[in-house]
Structure formats: structure tokens, C-alpha cells
Amino acid sequence: MATAKFPTGRLVATPGVLARVPANEVLLALARHVRGDWGELDLHDREANDEALRTGERLLSAYVATNGVRFWIITEADRSSTCTLLPEEY
């Protein structure tokens, strides 16, 4: 298993994610996020995340749960927290 590329800080999730995304899928997505697997992002956003790893900026990943719900994971630039949320909750 690959190791984490950055610290997550405090892990939080919004009410929308808690209600609509199965908990095991959130945990699997978090594991992908910290390994640098950015999920359903285009090439430009993937490259921006790769640069953010080097420069210490915010990181964004996008995933789709098996029930079709799209959700994001955002780690703050200072790595103090990582939030799982629905795009409409941003």
C-alpha cells in the first residue's frame, strides 16, 4: 500500500456527505486522496494538485459514490483539516 503524500489534519464531513455517501466509500476515497489519486479530475486539475503538493497549496479531489453521488475532498493549504463535502455544499 502506498504511503500518504501529505497530512490530512482534522477530518470533517458535511451533513450532505454523511446522509448521501456510504461511510466505507468516504474512507476509501480519503485513502485515495492522501495517496495522490485525485479521482475524477481533468488533467489541468490533477497537475494543479501535483504542483500544490510541492508548494503547499489547497488540494481537491473528486469522486463518485456507487450510488451516483458526486463528492469532493478538500485539504486546506496549511494541512490543518480535510473536509469531505458535496459540490453544492461548497
Backbone as a ProteinNet text record, in pm:
[ID]
protein_1_A
[PRIMARY]
MATAKFPTGRLVATPGVLARVPANEVLLALARHVRGDWGELDLHDREANDEALRTGERLLSAYVATNGVRFWIITEADRSSTCTLLPEEY
[TERTIARY]
83.9	0	88.6	53	128.9	109	208.5	200.8	139.7	94.1	33.5	137.3	95.7	184.3	178.1	81	63.9	-22.1	-13.3	-100.2	-239.6	-340.4	-477.7	-524.3	-460.3	-513.7	-644.3	-730.3	-859.9	-949.9	-1013.3	-1104.9	-1247.6	-1316.7	-1456	-1536.6	-1666.8	-1757.8	-1884.6	-1941.6	-2064	-2186.3	-2297.7	-2421	-2464.1	-2444.2	-2483.8	-2408.5	-2279.6	-2198.8	-2239.9	-2257.9	-2296.2	-2429.8	-2520.3	-2652.4	-2655.8	-2566.3	-2581.6	-2469.2	-2354.8	-2242.5	-2213.4	-2210.7	-2180.7	-2045	-2040.6	-1919.7	-1797.9	-1814.1	-1699.1	-1644.7	-1730.5	-1683.5	-1610.6	-1652.6	-1580.3	-1439.8	-1429.2	-1298.7	-1207.8	-1263.1	-1182.9	-1135.9	-1222.9	-1185.3	-1078.1	-1088.6	-985.1	-849.8	-850.6	-726	-666.8	-751.3	-703.8	-649.7	-722	-684.9	-544.2	-516.2	-386.1	-271.8	-303.4	-201.5	-178.3	-256.8	-240.5	-321.4	-420.4	-514.6	-632.5	-634.4	-728.1	-867.4	-890.9	-1024.6	-1064.5	-1184.8	-1248.3	-1214.8	-1087.2	-1044.6	-985.1	-996.2	-932.5	-781.6	-710	-563.9	-515.2	-576.9	-536.7	-545.6	-657.3	-674.4	-580.5	-553.6	-457.4	-318.7	-280.2	-149.5	-143.9	-254.7	-259.2	-239.5	-300.4	-281.1	-136.5	-79	60.5	152	125.9	202.3	176.2	50.4	14.5	85.5	114.8	192.6	330.7	388.7	522.9	521.5	415	412.5	330.1	257.4	179.7	48.1	-17	-149.4	-259.8	-382.6	-501	-505.6	-558	-572.1	-719.3	-761	-900.5	-905.1	-988.9	-1017.2	-1167.1	-1206.9	-1348.7	-1373.1	-1478.5	-1511.9	-1661.6	-1700.5	-1841.6	-1868.4	-1963.8	-2000.3	-2075	-2084.1	-2152.6	-2300.1	-2356.3	-2495.9	-2509.7	-2399	-2402.5	-2380.8	-2365.8	-2346.5	-2202	-2185.4	-2052.3	-2015.2	-1890	-1844.8	-1699.3	-1662.1	-1526.4	-1457.3	-1325.5	-1242.5	-1143.6	-1141.6	-1053.6	-964.9	-834	-738.4	-686.9	-695.3	-653.1	-503.9	-464.2	-324.1	-230.9	-274.9	-188.6	-195.4	-273.8	-291	-350.4	-423.5	-485.6	-614.1	-678.6	-803.3	-830.5	-910.6	-958	-1107.7	-1181.1	-1326.5	-1380.3	-1474.4	-1547.3	-1684.4	-1720.2	-1843.9	-1902.7	-2029	-2094.4	-2062.2	-2050.2	-2019.3	-2116.9	-2243.4	-2342.2	-2330.6	-2249.2	-2225.6	-2102.7	-2034.2	-1912.7	-1944.4
-118.1	0	124.6	220.5	345.8	427.5	507.5	590.2	725.7	793.2	925.3	1025.5	1112.5	1214.3	1344.5	1356.6	1478.5	1446.5	1528.6	1510	1564.9	1504.5	1549	1652.9	1658	1742.1	1681.7	1767.7	1724.4	1680.4	1564.3	1513.8	1551.3	1614.5	1652.7	1616.7	1603.1	1575.4	1657.7	1701.6	1782.6	1692.3	1751.8	1673.6	1604.3	1670.9	1610.7	1482.8	1483.8	1363	1254.7	1290	1190.5	1125.7	1201.6	1149.6	1072.3	1105.7	1052.9	963.5	962.1	880.1	774.3	647.1	542.9	567.4	547.8	576.5	501.6	375.6	299.8	361.3	421.9	484.5	616.2	686.3	806.5	767.4	662.3	617.9	571.9	500.5	458.4	579.1	677.7	798.7	876.4	885	952.8	883.9	751.2	677.8	709.5	719.5	755.3	897.8	989.4	1131.1	1149.7	1088.8	1109.2	1041.9	948	884.5	961.7	1068.8	1147	1096.1	1012.7	968.1	1064.4	1160	1272.3	1240.5	1118.5	1077.7	1132.1	1188.4	1230.4	1374.8	1407.7	1542	1538.7	1652.7	1661.1	1680.1	1672.1	1679.9	1810.1	1920.9	2051	2050.4	2002	1999.8	1899.1	1788.2	1690.9	1753.8	1823.9	1890.4	1999.7	2071.2	2174.3	2112	1996.8	1927.7	1881.2	1827.6	1783.2	1901	2016.3	2137.5	2180	2170.1	2207.7	2121.3	1996.6	1912.5	1971.8	2029.3	2087.6	2225.7	2303.2	2442.8	2466.6	2364.3	2379.4	2451.6	2431.5	2491.2	2390.6	2435.4	2352.8	2236.4	2122.5	2003.4	1966.9	1933.4	1897.4	1766.2	1673.9	1550.4	1540.8	1469.9	1450	1301.3	1250	1108.2	1093.5	976.1	943.7	814.1	819.3	700.5	601.7	478.9	376.4	408.8	493.4	533.6	655.5	698.5	808	946.4	956.9	1087.2	1132.1	1250.7	1309.3	1383.1	1365.6	1436.3	1475.5	1575.1	1629.8	1606.5	1605.2	1608.3	1722.5	1812.5	1929.6	1931.1	1936.2	1953.8	2096.5	2166.4	2306.1	2319.9	2436.1	2463.4	2439.5	2475.2	2457.1	2315.1	2230.2	2089.1	2072.2	2173.8	2167.1	2085.6	2073.8	1998.3	1949.8	1844.1	1787.6	1768.8	1823	1818.5	1738.3	1650.7	1578.6	1645.1	1684.2	1759.9	1732.7	1769.1	1762.8	1894.3	1890.3	2014	2127.7	2095.8	2200.6	2258.3	2197.4	2249.3	2339.7	2357.6	2438.9	2585.2
0	0	0	-81.6	-89.8	36.9	69.7	189.4	156.2	259.9	243.8	195.3	104.7	49.4	128.3	218.8	297.4	418.8	524.5	640.8	612	669.9	647.5	748.8	864.3	970.8	1021.4	1072.9	1126.5	1011.5	1025	923.4	959	863.7	885.3	760.5	778.6	667.9	687.9	579.1	585.3	604.5	647.6	662.9	533.1	419.6	292.6	263	286	264.2	362.3	487.1	587.8	553.7	492.3	458.7	327	233.3	97.6	46.6	114.8	69.4	175.7	137.2	236.2	302.6	433.7	511.4	459	419	370	240.6	159.5	36.5	65.3	168.6	210.1	256.2	335.6	384.9	270.8	174.6	59.4	-21.4	-38.3	-111.7	-36.2	94.1	173.6	156.2	154.2	133.7	-3.1	-105.2	-239.3	-239.7	-177.4	-173.3	-116	-1.7	63.1	-12.9	-100.2	-184.2	-313.5	-335.5	-457.5	-574.6	-548.6	-651.6	-644.6	-734.8	-727.4	-780.2	-819.6	-861.1	-997	-1003.9	-1128.8	-1166	-1171.9	-1210.8	-1350.8	-1420.4	-1552	-1534.9	-1645.8	-1641.9	-1579.1	-1613.5	-1558.6	-1405.4	-1350.5	-1205	-1138.5	-1204.1	-1149.9	-1139.9	-1246.5	-1246.2	-1140.2	-1120.8	-1016.2	-878.3	-854.7	-726.9	-710.4	-816.4	-807.8	-773.8	-832.7	-800.3	-655.1	-611.7	-474.7	-371.2	-406	-315	-292.2	-396.1	-386.4	-321	-345.2	-299.7	-174.2	-128.6	-6.5	-25	-137.4	-161.5	-131.4	-145.6	-120.5	-219.7	-174.4	-257.7	-271.3	-392.5	-420	-495.3	-449.7	-521.3	-542.4	-647.1	-676.9	-700.9	-641.1	-653	-676.2	-723.7	-742.3	-667.4	-574.7	-497.7	-588.3	-545.6	-625.6	-644.8	-558.6	-575.1	-666.9	-728.3	-823.9	-765.4	-634.7	-570.4	-587.9	-643.9	-661.5	-532.7	-488.1	-368.2	-383.5	-306.8	-310.4	-177.8	-182.5	-62.5	-81.1	16	9.6	134.2	111.4	220.6	213.8	324.8	330.3	305.6	258.4	224.5	343.4	462.5	580	637	569.9	607.6	747.1	792.8	925	925	808.4	801.8	659.7	655.7	529.4	542.8	446.3	450.1	332.3	360.6	256.6	245	123	101.7	-35.3	-51.1	-180.7	-253.9	-385.4	-459.4	-427.9	-411.4	-382.5	-241.8	-157.3	-22.5	-16.4	-127	-129.7	-113.8
[MASK]
++++++++++++++++++++++++++++++++++++++++++++++++++++++++++++++++++++++++++++++++++++++++++

